[in-house]
Amino acid sequence: MTIRVLVADDHAAVRAGIALILDGVPDIEVIGEAADGEQAVTMAKQLRPDVVLMDVRMPRLDGISATRELAGVSDVLILTTFDVDEYVFGALRAGAAGFLLKNTDAESLVEAVRLVARGDGLISPGVTRKLIAAFAKQATPSRREPAAGPESLTPREREVLACIGRGMSNADIAKELDMAEATTKTHVSRVLNKLGLKSRVQAAIYYSGGT
């Protein structure tokens, strides 16, 4: 299956560089490039890409607002120059599937796109853990209360939540808990729905005490 990607960044050279890397991979196709958030939203709704690589700081409509508008349309992978950035915190609250630093090497960029496209949040060791820790300390409480508390989860769903909190992918969780990957995806969806969360990243933050 070919992963269809939309690249949104207000710097033409950055967009071209990302497109060049991704188009050189057999299972990824860049189907469009957007120069600002408003254009990204319009193009994403028309083209329905699997993944939108979204810059945070853009004219007309910033990446956070654009991410919020694309909830349920495409998975959004945030691109940022900063490893800890209040703009990124906002994007995660808006439902972004994860974030990626702009100085990431080509191999990591490709793998990040693949992870998000198959439904895994980009929760990797190191810089992402730093982000989650900072988010838990600094983010203001959301006005939206969870649909239910952790007591609403079944024992198996609590195990799945713990695995998400440890940064594990669906494949890793399936292996850890000895169940099919399709079953894992179902449990992940149920955990998010019960807790009123939009993404795996939010689930990891929830598990870390960030709600």
Salt bridges, closest charged atoms under 4 A:
ASP9 OD2 - LYS102 NZ 3.01
ASP10 OD1 - HIS11 NE2 3.83
ASP27 OD2 - ARG114 NE 2.96
GLU33 OE1 - ARG15 NE 3.53
ASP36 OD2 - ARG60 NH1 3.16
GLU38 OE2 - ARG60 NH2 2.42
ASP55 OD1 - LYS102 NZ 3.16
ASP83 OD2 - LYS130 NZ 3.08
GLU111 OE2 - ARG118 NH2 3.98
ASP120 OD2 - ARG118 NE 3.19
ASP120 OD1 - ARG200 NH1 3.83
GLU157 OE1 - LYS194 NZ 2.82
GLU159 OE1 - ARG156 NH1 2.89
GLU176 OE2 - ARG166 NH1 3.89
